[in-house]
Amino acid sequence: MKKLVGLCIPLLLAIAMLSGCGKDSSGSNSATGSGRQQSEKNTETTVSNKTEDSDHMDSNATAKKLVVYFSMPETTNPENMSREEELSTVVIDGEVLGNTQYVAYIIAENIGADIFRIEPITPYPLNHSELEDIAQKEQAENFRPEISGTVENIDQYDIIFFGFPNWYYDMPMIMYSFLDQYDLAGKTVVPFVTSGASGFSDAINTIKDMEPDADVVTDGLSILRKEVQDSESDIIDWLADKGFIQ
Ligand SMILES: Cc1cc2nc3c(=O)[nH]c(=O)nc-3n(C[C@H](O)[C@H](O)[C@H](O)COP(=O)(O)O)c2cc1C
């Protein structure tokens, strides 16, 4: 079992509580603040001799950000996990998180983003082979599962982090539902993925095709599931390298 204790756990659990695992207190699946105050944002833009890079980094740091993700931990029980359940989860202080969910929390916490969990109206089964069957069928039929809840006022966001597990060398079909539903024109889209081995497959090109007027980051963040549990510092380094953390 991938058990994590210590690092950042209170912060992660605070986000989990604020986001209600994707649902706010009214039960709707709306985007939720990370808990970071507006005043913490870097508004120091008075230096006159900045390079283009530092301008870019400042704008990344001050932009309004949303982390949108889908994740399918295959159990809610931290004990006696099957191999498949272990592979799709990270356990923090007894709480089971999906791999992509964990990465989403680390990103949101470190960049001060709001967070929205994409969830289907009809929940997916926890059973691995049933989940595989449904995922394959949805892909074969180019199906668009209906999303529970909405992102309120997506226009307010400049940067959308867009995270998912690789399912059959592609995004889960519910990510297509999201891209059908929301116009991300003019926004920066930062894809991130967790996978057994496949990384993004061709998903970044698909996102670009579906959101032709968005600025889609082509070298998104890809983390193997076997590395998720130790990925916090790599994620933070990656965010810093891209200018999302200063
Ligand atoms: C239905 C299904 C299909 C998958 N297909 C792939 C695949 O094609 N390539 C791959 O590397 N991993 C694949 N995986 C593994 C997941 O991408 C990986 O376990 C991921 O980290 C799960 O993230 P999550 O816990 O956030 O859902 C698949 C998993 C499932 C459940």
PDBQT file of the ligand as one rigid body, heavy atoms in Angstrom, charges set to zero:
ROOT
HETATM    1  C1  LIG A 301      -9.799   1.766 -17.165  1.00  0.00    +0.000 C 
HETATM    2  C2  LIG A 301      -8.318   2.041 -17.024  1.00  0.00    +0.000 A 
HETATM    3  C3  LIG A 301      -7.517   2.097 -18.140  1.00  0.00    +0.000 A 
HETATM    4  C4  LIG A 301      -6.147   2.389 -18.020  1.00  0.00    +0.000 A 
HETATM    5  N1  LIG A 301      -5.387   2.468 -19.152  1.00  0.00    +0.000 NA
HETATM    6  C5  LIG A 301      -4.072   2.809 -19.034  1.00  0.00    +0.000 A 
HETATM    7  C6  LIG A 301      -3.250   2.946 -20.202  1.00  0.00    +0.000 A 
HETATM    8  O1  LIG A 301      -3.678   2.806 -21.345  1.00  0.00    +0.000 OA
HETATM    9  N2  LIG A 301      -1.943   3.264 -20.021  1.00  0.00    +0.000 N 
HETATM   10  C7  LIG A 301      -1.393   3.449 -18.783  1.00  0.00    +0.000 A 
HETATM   11  O2  LIG A 301      -0.218   3.745 -18.677  1.00  0.00    +0.000 OA
HETATM   12  N3  LIG A 301      -2.165   3.328 -17.657  1.00  0.00    +0.000 NA
HETATM   13  C8  LIG A 301      -3.468   3.016 -17.752  1.00  0.00    +0.000 A 
HETATM   14  N4  LIG A 301      -4.248   2.891 -16.620  1.00  0.00    +0.000 N 
HETATM   15  C9  LIG A 301      -3.638   3.150 -15.299  1.00  0.00    +0.000 C 
HETATM   16  C10 LIG A 301      -3.968   4.560 -14.773  1.00  0.00    +0.000 C 
HETATM   17  O3  LIG A 301      -3.642   5.544 -15.733  1.00  0.00    +0.000 OA
HETATM   18  C11 LIG A 301      -3.201   4.851 -13.487  1.00  0.00    +0.000 C 
HETATM   19  O4  LIG A 301      -3.414   3.853 -12.539  1.00  0.00    +0.000 OA
HETATM   20  C12 LIG A 301      -3.564   6.217 -12.925  1.00  0.00    +0.000 C 
HETATM   21  O5  LIG A 301      -2.525   6.671 -12.071  1.00  0.00    +0.000 OA
HETATM   22  C13 LIG A 301      -4.856   6.193 -12.134  1.00  0.00    +0.000 C 
HETATM   23  O6  LIG A 301      -5.095   7.487 -11.640  1.00  0.00    +0.000 OA
HETATM   24  P1  LIG A 301      -6.294   7.795 -10.652  1.00  0.00    +0.000 P 
HETATM   25  O7  LIG A 301      -6.032   7.042  -9.371  1.00  0.00    +0.000 OA
HETATM   26  O8  LIG A 301      -6.212   9.265 -10.435  1.00  0.00    +0.000 OA
HETATM   27  O9  LIG A 301      -7.551   7.402 -11.318  1.00  0.00    +0.000 OA
HETATM   28  C14 LIG A 301      -5.598   2.589 -16.731  1.00  0.00    +0.000 A 
HETATM   29  C15 LIG A 301      -6.418   2.493 -15.597  1.00  0.00    +0.000 A 
HETATM   30  C16 LIG A 301      -7.765   2.212 -15.741  1.00  0.00    +0.000 A 
HETATM   31  C17 LIG A 301      -8.622   2.114 -14.511  1.00  0.00    +0.000 C 
ENDROOT
TORSDOF 0
